[in-house]
């Protein structure tokens, strides 16, 4: 009986922790404006070419008025925060408690801490106008495919999803266009929901055009 009460008490406190993570996120991110989230591996060192490219992309997006959101860790996340911070723009890190790899980077000027992945994911989706997905591992795949699923099923307004690095992503696309499409588990039109590129200018263009579209839609609603 006592053990049952302890379990119920733990569950109740867990609920309050979850609510607090949502509340803090809503409070701190409400005023960041148009933001782009950048995802990619925590394991890519600053010597990796994709790190430098991620810095360039985030810096140029920031120069064009975008806030940048990352997972707050090292690797590509650090590069994303670095580019925004060096452009003196909002550089958000949504940090997560992990047993390894997640060490908050020093380039965040707006930082939040999360225990629960699902609460953190809500913040990415709610406050991002677009995603830039650099080479990464399971976490990066997870963020990409979850956003892609939400767009495909009309659970969120369409947002641009940009896969950067054709050498890295081409194998995945070949698999999707091969057995996955051939078996009919996805549709050919689903490939229109994201962009594959190696061109930094294209990333900036895609995000800027989408922001302009959103601004026109918002003005039209007033």
C-alpha positions as CSV (number, residue, x, y, z in Angstrom):
1,X,0.0,0.0,0.0
2,X,2.8,2.4,1.0
3,X,4.7,1.5,-2.2
4,X,1.5,2.2,-4.3
5,X,1.2,5.6,-2.8
6,X,4.9,6.3,-3.5
7,X,4.4,5.4,-7.2
8,X,1.4,7.6,-7.5
9,X,3.2,10.4,-5.8
10,X,6.1,10.1,-8.2
11,X,3.8,10.2,-11.2
12,X,2.1,13.3,-9.9
13,X,5.4,15.1,-9.4
14,X,6.5,14.0,-12.9
15,X,3.3,15.6,-14.3
16,X,4.3,18.9,-12.6
17,X,7.9,18.7,-14.0
18,X,6.5,18.3,-17.5
19,X,4.2,21.2,-17.1
20,X,7.0,23.4,-15.8
21,X,9.2,22.5,-18.8
22,X,6.4,23.6,-21.2
23,X,5.7,26.7,-19.2
24,X,9.3,27.9,-19.1
25,X,9.7,27.2,-22.8
26,X,6.5,29.2,-23.7
27,X,7.7,32.1,-21.5
28,X,11.3,32.3,-22.7
29,X,10.6,31.7,-26.4
30,X,7.5,33.8,-27.0
31,X,9.4,36.8,-28.3
32,X,12.1,35.3,-30.5
33,X,10.4,36.1,-33.7
34,X,11.0,34.1,-36.9
35,X,13.3,31.3,-36.0
36,X,15.0,28.5,-37.9
37,X,16.1,25.3,-36.1
38,X,19.4,23.6,-37.0
39,X,20.0,19.9,-36.3
40,X,23.1,17.8,-36.8
41,X,25.5,15.5,-35.0
42,X,27.0,16.3,-31.6
43,X,30.1,14.3,-32.7
44,X,31.3,16.5,-35.6
45,X,34.4,18.5,-34.5
46,X,35.1,22.1,-35.5
47,X,37.6,20.7,-38.0
48,X,34.8,19.0,-39.9
49,X,33.8,20.9,-43.0
50,X,30.1,20.6,-42.1
51,X,30.8,22.5,-38.9
52,X,32.1,25.5,-40.8
53,X,29.2,25.3,-43.2
54,X,26.7,25.2,-40.3
55,X,28.4,28.3,-38.8
56,X,28.1,30.1,-42.2
57,X,24.4,29.1,-42.6
58,X,23.4,30.2,-39.2
59,X,25.3,33.4,-39.4
60,X,23.7,34.3,-42.7
61,X,20.3,33.4,-41.5
62,X,20.8,35.6,-38.4
63,X,22.0,38.5,-40.6
64,X,18.7,38.1,-42.5
65,X,16.7,38.5,-39.3
66,X,16.2,34.9,-38.1
67,X,16.7,33.6,-34.6
68,X,18.5,30.3,-34.5
69,X,17.5,27.3,-32.4
70,X,19.6,24.3,-31.7
71,X,19.7,21.4,-29.2
72,X,22.3,23.4,-27.3
73,X,25.1,20.7,-27.4
74,X,28.4,20.4,-29.2
75,X,29.1,19.7,-32.8
76,X,26.7,21.0,-35.4
77,X,24.5,22.4,-32.6
78,X,27.4,24.5,-31.3
79,X,28.1,25.7,-34.9
80,X,24.5,26.8,-35.2
81,X,24.6,28.7,-32.0
82,X,28.0,30.2,-32.8
83,X,26.9,31.6,-36.2
84,X,23.9,33.3,-34.6
85,X,25.9,34.6,-31.6
86,X,28.6,36.0,-33.8
87,X,26.0,37.9,-35.8
88,X,24.7,39.3,-32.4
89,X,21.3,37.7,-32.9
90,X,19.1,35.4,-30.7
91,X,20.9,32.0,-30.3
92,X,18.7,29.5,-28.5
93,X,19.8,26.3,-27.0
94,X,17.3,23.7,-26.0
95,X,19.5,21.5,-23.8
96,X,18.6,17.9,-22.9
97,X,19.8,15.8,-20.0
98,X,21.7,12.8,-21.5
99,X,24.2,10.3,-20.1
100,X,26.8,11.4,-22.7
101,X,27.5,13.8,-25.5
102,X,25.3,16.6,-24.3
103,X,27.5,19.4,-22.9
104,X,25.9,22.8,-23.3
105,X,27.9,25.0,-25.7
106,X,29.0,28.5,-24.8
107,X,27.3,30.3,-27.8
108,X,23.8,30.2,-26.4
109,X,22.4,33.6,-25.3
110,X,19.0,32.1,-24.5
111,X,19.2,28.7,-22.9
112,X,16.7,26.2,-21.6
113,X,17.1,22.8,-19.9
114,X,14.9,19.8,-20.6
115,X,14.6,16.3,-19.0
116,X,11.9,15.2,-21.4
117,X,12.5,14.8,-25.1
118,X,8.8,15.2,-26.0
119,X,8.6,18.6,-24.2
120,X,11.7,19.8,-26.0
121,X,10.4,18.6,-29.4
122,X,7.3,20.7,-28.9
123,X,9.4,23.8,-28.5
124,X,11.3,23.0,-31.8
125,X,8.0,22.6,-33.7
126,X,6.1,25.5,-32.1
127,X,8.8,28.1,-32.4
128,X,10.5,27.1,-35.7
129,X,9.6,28.5,-39.0
130,X,11.9,26.0,-40.8
131,X,14.4,23.2,-40.2
132,X,17.9,22.9,-41.5
133,X,19.1,19.3,-41.1
134,X,22.8,18.8,-41.3
135,X,24.5,15.4,-41.2
136,X,23.7,13.6,-38.0
137,X,22.7,10.4,-36.3
138,X,19.6,8.9,-34.7
139,X,18.6,12.2,-33.0
140,X,18.9,14.1,-36.2
141,X,16.9,11.5,-38.1
142,X,14.2,11.6,-35.4
143,X,13.8,15.3,-35.6
144,X,13.6,15.3,-39.4
145,X,11.2,12.4,-39.7
146,X,8.9,13.7,-36.9
147,X,8.6,17.1,-38.6
148,X,8.2,15.5,-42.0
149,X,5.3,13.3,-40.6
150,X,3.6,16.3,-39.0
151,X,3.7,18.2,-42.3
152,X,2.6,15.2,-44.3
153,X,-0.4,14.6,-42.0
154,X,-1.3,18.3,-41.8
155,X,-0.8,18.4,-38.1
156,X,1.3,21.6,-38.4
157,X,1.4,24.3,-41.0
158,X,3.9,23.5,-43.8
159,X,7.5,24.5,-42.9
160,X,10.5,24.2,-45.1
161,X,12.7,21.1,-44.3
162,X,16.1,21.4,-45.8
163,X,18.5,18.5,-45.8
164,X,22.0,19.8,-46.3
165,X,24.8,17.6,-47.8
166,X,23.8,15.5,-50.7
167,X,26.8,13.1,-50.2
168,X,25.5,12.3,-46.8
169,X,21.8,12.1,-47.4
170,X,21.7,10.6,-50.9
171,X,21.7,7.0,-49.7
172,X,18.7,7.6,-47.5
173,X,16.8,9.2,-50.4
174,X,17.7,6.3,-52.7
175,X,16.3,3.9,-50.2
176,X,13.1,6.0,-49.8
177,X,12.7,6.3,-53.5
178,X,13.5,2.5,-53.9
179,X,11.8,-0.1,-51.7
180,X,9.9,2.3,-49.6
181,X,8.1,4.1,-52.5
182,X,7.9,0.9,-54.5
183,X,6.0,-0.9,-51.7
184,X,3.6,2.0,-51.6
185,X,4.2,3.0,-48.0
186,X,4.9,6.6,-49.0
187,X,3.8,8.7,-52.0
188,X,5.9,10.3,-54.7
189,X,4.4,13.7,-53.7
190,X,6.0,13.3,-50.3
191,X,9.4,14.2,-51.8
192,X,8.0,17.7,-52.4
193,X,7.9,18.2,-48.7
194,X,11.6,18.7,-48.2
195,X,14.6,20.0,-50.1
196,X,18.1,18.5,-50.6
197,X,20.9,20.9,-51.3
198,X,24.6,21.7,-51.0
199,X,24.0,25.4,-51.6
200,X,24.1,27.8,-48.7
201,X,22.4,30.4,-50.8
202,X,19.5,28.1,-51.5
203,X,19.0,27.5,-47.7
204,X,18.8,31.3,-47.1
205,X,16.5,31.7,-50.1
206,X,14.1,28.9,-49.0
207,X,13.8,30.3,-45.5
208,X,13.4,33.9,-46.6
209,X,10.7,33.1,-49.2
210,X,8.8,31.1,-46.6
211,X,9.0,34.0,-44.1
212,X,7.8,36.4,-46.7
213,X,4.9,34.1,-47.4
214,X,4.0,33.8,-43.7
215,X,4.1,37.6,-43.3
216,X,1.8,38.1,-46.3
217,X,-0.6,35.5,-44.9
218,X,-0.6,37.1,-41.5
219,X,-1.2,40.5,-43.0
220,X,-4.0,39.1,-45.0
221,X,-5.7,37.8,-41.9
222,X,-5.8,41.2,-40.3
